[in-house]
């Protein structure tokens, strides 16, 4: 993880937020390549859940919602973690349910070994105030999840979309949780982005749809290059289930800190729609004209973290190897996820070569994200592109000026071939669309 953090800062993926002021704990800013990578992750998610399906519509709900929303969902009363504070030297706060008892069964501070105070419940929602007067009437919350924005819009979407269960509503958006102990880089932060689906189904079909969504979401990560032996589906035990869940499974990835959740797929039953019907007075049931029956749909919820997914793709792609006696660090990202697809590299800065290279670059960037790189030796430029995960490099050299061919270099195999400039764009598009397999799989 330390190598990933160092690479992220060195190559402009992710920075510590407010770093010039000493930083703000567990908050991060995405730099140029980080923005492109994360947008590609989100773009592939949209492609899988909207573009490639006929049973899904999109939504972008507001972050600020009526405070009654969070009463109905149970977040005001029950969205808490047990908090304990060290009474010894360090005075740090910890989640009591994340601490391991010592030999005598007593909980001690993991930092300094000091005595811990009594546990108290700590609400994880960020609280703020709307309007000019700071009183209870104006108290609202930053949303701790994107799901409730979908539930309160169920009736609106049902009316305009001409859909009927089974169908889903998908959205990507920011959520905020005042975590007691965030950490592990961007894995657990207080401000994060969710990629979330609420899939509404007839109650009798909920178990089958839950199974189908588990398989589909696990396949999504594999298809984008994550090694299957670093992924697993884990079903929650009964004592782990949320109060609204009939069944929940996690897609877990083997991070450097161990197996941890990437995405949860839950059968939320009809809890949410019933709660919002009760608190709002709106009927959120569905009348099926085919059976002439009215029912409250069950909900299957695949909920993924965009930041966690981005981290997992980076961790899984990170590789080090020795090439010609020199160490090479490379991000073997799936080409569809790579921030830059192709880099154009003029060999020397004379005899019209940079101009020729720039004209090639201008043509390629109309087809895909491209970069023009003429700084430093060609070896150094290759290494720079390897570290940001660029799948292909185009070298413009003396022969280019004679016969309009360039050298095309593959990031993973290091194979170099000569190709006509006129055929370059089509060749790269074919390479981008072909099924890709991580070299780590052999």
VMD Tcl script that draws the C-alpha trace (Angstrom):
set ca {
  {0.00 0.00 0.00}
  {2.90 2.36 0.69}
  {4.11 1.86 -2.89}
  {0.64 2.65 -4.25}
  {0.41 5.82 -2.13}
  {3.87 6.93 -3.29}
  {3.01 6.24 -6.94}
  {-0.26 8.15 -6.63}
  {1.52 11.27 -5.40}
  {4.51 10.98 -7.75}
  {2.40 10.57 -10.87}
  {-0.49 12.86 -10.01}
  {-3.22 10.34 -9.23}
  {-4.17 11.26 -5.67}
  {-2.94 13.87 -3.15}
  {-3.56 14.48 0.53}
  {-6.26 17.15 0.80}
  {-5.14 20.58 2.10}
  {-1.58 19.30 2.24}
  {0.02 22.76 2.51}
  {-1.84 23.18 5.82}
  {-0.75 19.81 7.14}
  {-3.60 17.90 5.51}
  {-7.05 16.91 6.73}
  {-7.29 13.37 8.05}
  {-8.77 10.83 5.63}
  {-9.58 13.30 2.85}
  {-7.94 13.17 -0.57}
  {-7.88 15.14 -3.82}
  {-7.75 13.39 -7.18}
  {-5.15 14.73 -9.59}
  {-5.27 14.60 -13.39}
  {-4.64 10.88 -13.88}
  {-6.71 9.97 -10.84}
  {-9.70 11.87 -12.22}
  {-9.35 10.11 -15.59}
  {-8.98 6.67 -13.99}
  {-11.89 7.09 -11.61}
  {-14.08 8.48 -14.40}
  {-13.23 5.41 -16.48}
  {-14.24 3.14 -13.58}
  {-17.55 5.00 -13.30}
  {-17.97 4.98 -17.08}
  {-17.57 1.20 -17.22}
  {-20.11 0.86 -14.42}
  {-22.60 3.03 -16.33}
  {-21.93 1.00 -19.46}
  {-22.66 -2.28 -17.64}
  {-25.79 -1.20 -15.77}
  {-27.42 1.25 -18.21}
  {-26.05 0.94 -21.75}
  {-25.99 -2.86 -21.85}
  {-29.36 -3.40 -20.11}
  {-33.00 -2.62 -20.95}
  {-34.30 -2.78 -17.38}
  {-32.48 0.18 -15.79}
  {-32.83 3.96 -15.67}
  {-30.46 6.60 -14.30}
  {-30.90 9.12 -11.50}
  {-28.82 11.87 -9.88}
  {-30.47 12.76 -6.58}
  {-29.55 15.78 -4.45}
  {-27.08 15.40 -1.58}
  {-29.31 17.45 0.75}
  {-32.67 15.83 1.48}
  {-35.66 16.50 3.72}
  {-34.70 15.50 7.29}
  {-37.73 13.22 7.55}
  {-36.01 11.01 4.96}
  {-33.41 9.99 7.52}
  {-36.01 9.40 10.24}
  {-37.89 7.03 7.92}
  {-34.73 5.20 6.87}
  {-33.66 4.67 10.49}
  {-30.44 6.68 10.19}
  {-31.36 9.26 12.84}
  {-32.09 6.64 15.49}
  {-29.90 3.73 14.49}
  {-26.99 4.80 12.25}
  {-24.43 4.61 15.04}
  {-21.13 2.99 16.00}
  {-19.94 2.28 19.56}
  {-17.26 4.86 20.42}
  {-14.66 4.53 23.17}
  {-11.94 7.00 24.12}
  {-8.51 6.27 25.51}
  {-8.14 7.58 29.06}
  {-4.38 7.13 28.93}
  {-1.63 9.01 27.12}
  {-2.83 9.25 23.49}
  {-6.53 10.17 24.11}
  {-7.52 8.66 20.74}
  {-11.02 7.44 19.93}
  {-11.79 3.96 18.63}
  {-14.71 1.85 17.45}
  {-15.32 -0.59 20.29}
  {-16.52 -3.34 17.92}
  {-13.20 -3.20 16.02}
  {-11.02 -3.84 19.07}
  {-9.69 -7.25 20.12}
  {-9.83 -8.14 23.85}
  {-6.55 -8.93 25.57}
  {-5.65 -12.17 27.38}
  {-7.77 -11.18 30.37}
  {-10.71 -10.26 28.11}
  {-10.22 -6.52 28.73}
  {-10.22 -3.94 25.94}
  {-7.16 -1.64 25.93}
  {-6.11 1.22 23.69}
  {-4.28 -0.27 20.64}
  {-2.09 2.85 20.41}
  {-0.71 3.30 23.93}
  {-2.25 0.42 25.90}
  {-4.19 2.82 28.12}
  {-7.53 2.24 29.78}
  {-10.63 2.89 27.67}
  {-13.70 4.80 28.77}
  {-17.30 3.62 28.60}
  {-18.67 2.94 25.12}
  {-21.25 5.41 23.81}
  {-23.22 5.46 20.58}
  {-21.93 7.88 17.97}
  {-24.13 8.90 14.99}
  {-22.17 8.77 11.76}
  {-24.12 11.44 9.87}
  {-22.65 14.87 9.24}
  {-25.04 17.52 10.49}
  {-25.46 20.99 9.04}
  {-28.06 23.78 8.92}
  {-30.08 25.19 6.04}
  {-31.04 28.85 5.90}
  {-30.05 31.84 8.04}
  {-31.19 30.58 11.46}
  {-29.23 27.90 13.27}
  {-31.93 26.00 15.11}
  {-33.53 22.58 15.10}
  {-36.07 23.56 12.44}
  {-33.24 24.13 9.97}
  {-31.16 21.06 10.88}
  {-30.37 18.75 7.95}
  {-27.78 16.09 7.16}
  {-25.27 15.32 4.45}
  {-26.52 12.04 3.02}
  {-24.69 8.97 4.40}
  {-25.75 6.90 1.37}
  {-27.24 7.50 -2.07}
  {-29.94 4.82 -1.75}
  {-32.60 6.97 -0.08}
  {-32.57 9.43 -2.99}
  {-33.66 6.53 -5.19}
  {-36.40 5.32 -2.85}
  {-38.04 8.73 -2.47}
  {-38.05 9.06 -6.28}
  {-39.54 5.59 -6.91}
  {-43.00 6.97 -7.75}
  {-41.60 9.69 -10.05}
  {-39.48 7.21 -12.01}
  {-42.33 4.70 -12.21}
  {-44.60 7.32 -13.80}
  {-42.24 8.69 -16.45}
  {-40.20 5.61 -17.41}
  {-43.08 3.24 -18.27}
  {-41.18 0.51 -16.42}
  {-42.61 -2.20 -14.22}
  {-40.86 -4.55 -11.79}
  {-38.39 -6.05 -12.27}
  {-36.52 -2.84 -13.10}
  {-33.76 -0.80 -11.51}
  {-32.67 2.75 -10.79}
  {-28.93 3.46 -10.85}
  {-26.94 6.44 -9.68}
  {-23.44 7.56 -8.80}
  {-22.95 10.21 -6.17}
  {-21.14 11.49 -3.10}
  {-21.96 10.26 0.39}
  {-20.58 11.33 3.78}
  {-19.98 9.37 6.97}
  {-18.29 10.71 10.06}
  {-16.24 7.55 10.53}
  {-14.52 7.11 13.88}
  {-11.51 5.29 12.46}
  {-11.07 5.85 8.71}
  {-7.87 4.67 7.06}
  {-6.02 2.56 4.50}
  {-5.64 5.43 2.03}
  {-8.85 5.90 -0.01}
  {-10.38 2.60 1.16}
  {-12.29 4.20 4.07}
  {-12.81 7.95 4.00}
  {-15.40 10.34 5.38}
  {-16.29 11.65 1.93}
  {-16.67 9.02 -0.77}
  {-18.52 8.18 -3.97}
  {-21.03 5.36 -4.35}
  {-22.13 3.47 -7.47}
  {-25.49 2.16 -6.38}
  {-28.47 0.29 -7.85}
  {-31.89 -0.25 -6.33}
  {-33.51 -3.06 -8.34}
  {-37.26 -3.39 -7.67}
  {-38.73 -6.88 -8.03}
  {-41.90 -8.81 -7.18}
  {-41.42 -10.29 -3.69}
  {-41.53 -13.90 -4.98}
  {-38.60 -13.18 -7.35}
  {-36.30 -11.49 -4.82}
  {-34.16 -14.52 -3.98}
  {-33.52 -15.33 -7.66}
  {-32.63 -11.72 -8.53}
  {-30.31 -11.52 -5.54}
  {-28.40 -14.54 -6.88}
  {-28.26 -13.09 -10.40}
  {-26.94 -9.75 -9.22}
  {-24.24 -11.43 -7.11}
  {-22.95 -13.29 -10.15}
  {-23.16 -10.24 -12.40}
  {-21.32 -7.88 -10.11}
  {-18.52 -10.36 -9.41}
  {-18.08 -10.84 -13.17}
  {-17.80 -7.08 -13.72}
  {-14.58 -6.88 -11.71}
  {-13.14 -9.96 -13.39}
  {-13.96 -8.66 -16.86}
  {-12.05 -5.46 -16.11}
  {-8.89 -7.36 -15.27}
  {-8.91 -8.14 -11.56}
  {-7.43 -11.57 -10.89}
  {-10.15 -14.08 -9.95}
  {-8.07 -15.50 -7.10}
  {-8.04 -12.03 -5.51}
  {-11.87 -11.83 -5.54}
  {-14.50 -13.71 -3.59}
  {-18.19 -13.58 -2.67}
  {-18.89 -13.81 1.05}
  {-22.40 -14.27 2.42}
  {-23.19 -12.45 5.66}
  {-23.97 -14.49 8.74}
  {-27.31 -13.80 10.43}
  {-25.71 -11.70 13.17}
  {-24.09 -9.45 10.51}
  {-27.28 -8.62 8.61}
  {-28.69 -5.11 8.72}
  {-32.18 -4.77 10.19}
  {-33.69 -4.36 6.72}
  {-31.82 -7.21 5.02}
  {-33.07 -10.73 4.31}
  {-29.69 -11.64 2.81}
  {-26.47 -9.78 2.00}
  {-23.30 -10.82 0.20}
  {-20.07 -8.89 -0.22}
  {-17.73 -8.87 -3.17}
  {-14.37 -8.85 -1.39}
  {-10.89 -8.14 -2.75}
  {-7.56 -9.23 -1.30}
  {-6.09 -5.81 -0.52}
  {-2.63 -5.45 1.06}
  {-4.40 -5.20 4.43}
  {-6.36 -8.40 3.80}
  {-9.77 -9.37 2.44}
  {-12.04 -6.31 2.49}
  {-15.37 -5.30 1.00}
  {-15.59 -3.83 -2.51}
  {-19.33 -4.05 -2.95}
  {-22.36 -5.25 -1.04}
  {-25.35 -6.93 -2.70}
  {-28.33 -6.90 -0.34}
  {-31.92 -8.10 -0.41}
  {-33.46 -5.11 1.38}
  {-36.99 -6.62 1.22}
  {-39.78 -3.99 1.09}
  {-38.49 -2.16 4.18}
  {-37.54 1.14 2.54}
  {-40.63 1.70 0.41}
  {-42.91 0.81 3.34}
  {-41.06 3.17 5.67}
  {-41.23 6.09 3.24}
  {-44.92 5.34 2.55}
  {-45.63 5.53 6.27}
  {-43.61 8.69 6.97}
  {-44.61 10.62 3.83}
  {-48.21 9.49 3.41}
  {-47.52 8.61 -0.25}
  {-48.53 5.22 -1.60}
  {-45.32 3.62 -2.93}
  {-46.87 0.29 -3.88}
  {-47.15 -1.01 -7.45}
  {-50.32 -2.21 -9.17}
  {-49.69 -4.97 -11.70}
  {-52.39 -4.76 -14.41}
  {-51.52 -8.25 -15.68}
  {-52.37 -9.94 -12.36}
  {-54.59 -7.15 -10.97}
  {-52.60 -7.31 -7.75}
  {-51.04 -4.50 -5.74}
  {-47.80 -5.07 -3.85}
  {-44.81 -3.25 -2.39}
  {-41.75 -4.31 -4.42}
  {-38.73 -5.92 -2.79}
  {-35.39 -4.30 -3.50}
  {-32.07 -5.88 -4.48}
  {-29.24 -3.40 -3.87}
  {-25.78 -3.78 -5.44}
  {-23.82 -0.95 -3.77}
  {-20.19 -0.34 -4.77}
  {-17.62 2.28 -3.81}
  {-16.09 4.15 -6.74}
  {-13.03 5.01 -4.66}
  {-12.59 1.46 -3.37}
  {-12.97 0.06 -6.88}
  {-10.38 2.54 -8.19}
  {-7.99 1.48 -5.42}
  {-8.56 -2.21 -6.12}
  {-7.89 -1.78 -9.84}
  {-4.66 0.08 -9.06}
  {-3.48 -2.43 -6.47}
  {-4.22 -5.36 -8.74}
  {-2.52 -3.70 -11.72}
  {0.64 -2.66 -9.85}
  {3.68 -4.66 -10.90}
  {7.46 -4.50 -10.67}
  {9.88 -6.35 -12.91}
  {13.45 -6.17 -14.19}
  {13.91 -5.32 -17.87}
  {17.41 -5.19 -19.38}
  {18.93 -4.96 -15.91}
  {16.69 -2.07 -14.79}
  {13.67 -2.09 -12.50}
  {10.38 -1.25 -14.20}
  {7.24 -0.22 -12.31}
  {4.09 -0.65 -14.36}
  {0.34 -0.35 -13.88}
  {-1.14 -3.16 -15.95}
  {-4.58 -1.57 -16.05}
  {-7.22 -2.87 -18.39}
  {-6.92 -0.62 -21.49}
  {-10.51 0.62 -21.02}
  {-9.60 1.83 -17.52}
  {-6.21 3.36 -18.37}
  {-6.22 7.18 -17.97}
  {-4.24 7.56 -21.21}
  {-4.60 5.00 -24.00}
  {-1.63 6.00 -26.18}
  {1.42 8.25 -25.84}
  {3.16 9.78 -28.86}
  {6.92 10.13 -28.35}
  {9.23 11.92 -30.83}
  {12.73 10.43 -30.63}
  {14.59 13.73 -31.15}
  {13.64 17.41 -31.20}
  {14.88 18.32 -34.68}
  {14.43 17.81 -38.44}
  {10.67 18.31 -38.22}
  {10.19 15.24 -36.04}
  {8.27 16.96 -33.19}
  {5.91 18.55 -35.70}
  {5.28 15.18 -37.38}
  {4.72 13.55 -34.00}
  {2.33 16.30 -32.96}
  {0.22 15.86 -36.08}
  {-0.05 12.11 -35.28}
  {-1.02 12.98 -31.71}
  {-3.73 15.39 -32.89}
  {-5.28 12.65 -35.05}
  {-5.14 10.00 -32.33}
  {-6.64 12.11 -29.57}
  {-9.82 12.47 -31.63}
  {-10.21 8.70 -31.24}
  {-9.08 8.12 -27.66}
  {-7.34 9.82 -24.70}
  {-3.76 10.45 -25.87}
  {-0.68 12.23 -24.56}
  {2.25 13.96 -26.27}
  {5.49 13.40 -24.36}
  {8.83 14.82 -25.52}
  {10.61 15.42 -22.20}
  {13.71 13.38 -21.35}
  {15.22 10.24 -22.82}
  {12.98 7.76 -24.62}
  {13.59 5.17 -21.87}
  {12.54 7.61 -19.18}
  {9.40 8.51 -21.12}
  {8.49 4.84 -21.54}
  {8.89 4.33 -17.78}
  {6.74 7.39 -17.07}
  {3.96 6.08 -19.29}
  {4.28 2.59 -17.79}
  {3.70 4.03 -14.31}
  {0.44 5.72 -15.31}
  {-0.72 2.58 -17.12}
  {-0.63 3.77 -20.75}
  {-1.14 0.58 -22.85}
  {0.60 1.75 -26.03}
  {3.43 4.06 -27.03}
  {4.04 5.43 -30.52}
  {7.66 6.36 -31.23}
  {8.37 8.77 -34.08}
  {11.94 8.39 -35.37}
  {14.14 8.99 -38.39}
  {12.50 6.22 -40.39}
  {9.14 7.90 -39.86}
  {10.36 10.89 -41.81}
  {11.30 8.61 -44.73}
  {8.40 6.11 -45.04}
  {5.55 7.31 -42.76}
  {5.86 4.39 -40.35}
  {6.13 4.51 -36.56}
  {7.09 2.05 -33.83}
  {4.14 0.82 -31.75}
  {5.13 -0.44 -28.29}
  {2.93 -2.63 -26.10}
  {3.05 -1.89 -22.36}
  {2.62 -5.48 -21.19}
  {4.53 -7.59 -23.70}
  {7.07 -4.84 -24.57}
  {6.65 -5.96 -28.18}
  {7.54 -3.27 -30.74}
  {6.24 -3.34 -34.33}
  {6.48 -0.96 -37.28}
  {3.14 0.27 -38.59}
  {1.99 2.73 -41.21}
  {0.70 6.01 -39.80}
  {-2.40 5.70 -41.98}
  {-3.30 2.40 -40.28}
  {-2.40 3.45 -36.73}
  {-5.80 4.72 -35.60}
  {-7.70 1.64 -36.78}
  {-5.10 -0.68 -35.26}
  {-5.32 1.01 -31.85}
  {-9.13 0.99 -31.87}
  {-9.10 -2.75 -32.59}
  {-6.63 -3.31 -29.76}
  {-8.81 -1.27 -27.40}
  {-11.94 -3.27 -28.21}
  {-10.41 -6.74 -28.16}
  {-10.90 -8.89 -25.05}
  {-7.99 -8.21 -22.68}
  {-6.45 -10.57 -20.12}
  {-4.14 -9.47 -17.31}
  {-0.55 -10.64 -17.89}
  {-0.49 -11.57 -14.19}
  {-2.76 -14.51 -15.05}
  {-0.05 -16.00 -17.28}
}
mol new
graphics top color blue
foreach p $ca { graphics top sphere $p radius 0.5 }
foreach p [lrange $ca 0 end-1] q [lrange $ca 1 end] { graphics top cylinder $p $q radius 0.2 }
display resetview
